[in-house]
Amino acid sequence: MTFDDGPSSTTNDVLDVLEREGIVATFFLVGENVNSSTASIMQRQVNMGCELANHSYNHVDMSNYSASDIRNQINWTQSAIENTIGVTPKFFRPPYLGISNTMYQNIDLTFIQGIVTQDYDSSISVSQIVNNAVNNVSDGSIVLLHDFQGNSKTVQALPTIIQRLKSQGYSFVTVSQLFEYKGINPNQDYKIFSNVYD
């Protein structure tokens, strides 16, 4: 289970659900959202055993960016997270899932995609978000959700997603744990993962 675009106040609502369900997730943070006002949210994420990852500094499509601009987006975000909470992200999700060879050549992090639930789309219903997540999961899957400010539909969908997947025998781990438990090396060049077995 992964969440993009935080940290925000919605992140705390997501964490409330995760805490009730006794599970962890990986959060792909936007660097410009990382500051003293969100530090307590990040501390809660870390305290709960969740993983923090990189989602660029200001959520731009980097696929046409120059090498230096790409490195800036990554380095600024890494530094913001490290300086705020003391954690160094190992994973990167490209905004809008836009990728390029220049990005692969200049970002020294594992690229993560995921099952797209379309929960960023305001016209999508809570039940559609649930179905998009649950119906496409298989062993080793990474589910892509969003915790941007005000995304209440995802918060509403989350308990049902978790309970239905639990009833199918799935367990919930961080992205690092997923690669570790499956014995897959995440450090592969020119590769983006939606499932660790892909």
C-alpha positions in Angstrom: 0.0 0.0 0.0 1.5 3.3 -1.1 0.4 6.9 -0.9 1.5 9.9 -3.0 1.5 13.7 -2.6 1.7 14.2 1.1 2.4 15.0 3.8 -0.9 16.8 4.5 -3.7 16.8 7.1 -5.2 14.0 5.0 -2.1 11.9 5.8 -3.2 11.8 9.5 -6.6 10.5 8.5 -4.9 7.8 6.4 -2.6 7.0 9.4 -5.6 6.7 11.7 -7.0 3.9 9.4 -3.7 2.2 9.1 -3.2 2.3 12.9 -6.7 0.8 13.5 -6.0 -2.0 11.0 -2.5 -2.6 12.4 -0.7 -2.2 9.1 2.1 -0.1 7.5 2.5 1.6 4.2 5.0 3.6 2.1 4.4 7.3 1.6 5.9 9.1 -1.5 6.4 12.7 -0.3 6.5 15.9 -2.3 9.5 17.8 -1.1 7.8 21.2 -0.9 5.2 19.7 1.5 8.0 18.7 3.9 8.5 21.5 6.5 8.2 22.2 10.2 4.4 22.1 10.1 4.3 18.6 8.7 7.2 17.2 10.7 4.9 15.8 13.3 3.0 13.9 10.6 6.3 12.4 9.3 7.4 11.5 12.8 4.1 9.7 13.3 4.7 7.8 10.0 8.1 6.7 11.1 7.0 5.8 14.6 4.3 3.5 13.1 6.9 1.7 11.0 5.8 3.3 7.7 8.4 4.1 5.0 9.1 7.5 3.4 10.0 7.8 -0.2 10.6 10.5 -2.9 7.9 11.9 -5.2 9.9 15.0 -6.5 10.1 18.4 -5.0 7.1 20.1 -6.6 5.3 17.4 -8.4 6.2 18.2 -12.0 6.4 15.9 -15.0 10.2 15.4 -15.2 10.3 13.3 -18.4 11.4 16.3 -20.4 13.7 17.8 -17.8 17.4 18.2 -18.2 19.8 16.1 -16.1 20.6 18.9 -13.7 16.9 19.8 -13.2 16.1 16.2 -12.5 18.9 15.9 -10.0 17.7 19.1 -8.2 14.2 17.7 -7.9 15.5 14.5 -6.3 18.2 16.1 -4.1 16.0 18.8 -2.8 13.4 16.3 -1.7 16.0 13.9 -0.3 17.5 16.7 1.7 14.1 18.0 3.0 13.2 14.6 4.3 16.6 13.8 5.7 16.8 17.3 7.4 13.3 17.1 8.8 13.1 13.5 10.0 16.5 11.9 9.6 15.4 9.3 7.0 17.0 8.7 3.6 14.4 7.5 1.0 15.4 4.6 -1.2 12.5 4.7 -3.6 11.1 7.2 -6.2 7.8 7.5 -7.9 7.8 9.8 -10.9 4.9 12.4 -10.8 2.3 11.5 -13.4 4.3 8.3 -13.9 6.3 10.2 -16.5 9.8 8.6 -17.1 12.7 9.1 -19.5 16.2 7.7 -20.0 17.6 10.9 -18.6 15.6 10.3 -15.4 16.9 6.7 -15.1 20.4 7.9 -15.7 20.3 10.7 -13.0 18.1 9.2 -10.3 19.9 6.7 -8.0 16.7 5.4 -6.5 14.5 2.5 -7.4 11.5 3.6 -9.6 8.1 2.5 -8.3 4.8 2.7 -10.2 1.9 0.7 -8.8 -1.7 -0.4 -9.5 -3.4 2.9 -10.5 -6.7 3.2 -8.5 -7.6 6.6 -10.1 -8.3 8.0 -6.6 -6.9 11.3 -7.7 -9.9 11.8 -10.0 -12.7 13.7 -8.3 -15.3 12.0 -10.5 -14.4 8.5 -9.3 -16.6 7.1 -6.5 -15.4 5.4 -3.3 -16.6 2.0 -4.5 -14.7 2.5 -7.8 -11.5 3.2 -5.8 -12.1 0.1 -3.8 -12.7 -2.1 -6.9 -9.7 -0.6 -8.8 -7.5 -1.5 -5.9 -8.8 -4.9 -4.9 -9.6 -6.4 -8.3 -6.1 -5.8 -9.7 -4.0 -7.1 -6.8 -1.8 -10.2 -7.0 1.1 -11.5 -4.9 3.8 -8.8 -4.9 1.6 -5.9 -5.9 2.1 -2.3 -5.1 -1.1 -0.3 -4.8 -1.0 3.4 -5.7 -3.2 5.7 -3.7 -3.0 9.4 -2.8 -3.0 11.4 0.5 -3.1 14.9 -0.9 -4.9 17.6 1.0 -8.7 17.0 1.1 -8.7 13.5 -0.6 -11.4 12.2 1.7 -12.7 9.5 -0.8 -9.5 7.6 -0.4 -9.7 7.8 3.4 -13.3 6.4 3.1 -12.3 3.6 0.7 -9.3 2.5 2.7 -10.9 0.4 5.4 -12.9 -1.6 2.8 -9.8 -2.1 0.6 -7.8 -3.3 3.6 -10.5 -5.6 5.0 -11.2 -7.2 1.6 -7.5 -7.8 0.9 -7.0 -9.2 4.4 -9.9 -11.6 3.8 -8.1 -12.8 0.6 -5.1 -13.6 2.7 -2.9 -10.6 1.8 -0.6 -8.9 4.3 0.6 -5.3 4.2 4.2 -4.3 4.3 6.4 -1.4 3.2 8.0 -1.4 -0.3 11.4 -2.2 1.3 9.9 -5.1 3.1 8.1 -6.4 0.0 11.4 -6.6 -2.0 13.1 -8.2 1.0 10.4 -10.8 1.8 10.2 -11.8 -1.9 14.0 -12.0 -2.3 14.0 -9.5 -5.2 16.8 -7.0 -5.8 15.2 -3.6 -6.2 18.4 -2.0 -7.7 17.7 -2.7 -11.4 18.5 -0.1 -14.1 15.9 1.2 -16.5 13.1 -0.5 -14.5 9.9 0.7 -12.9 8.0 -1.7 -10.6 4.2 -2.1 -10.2 4.8 -5.6 -8.8 8.1 -6.9 -7.4 7.8 -9.8 -9.8 7.3 -7.7 -12.9 
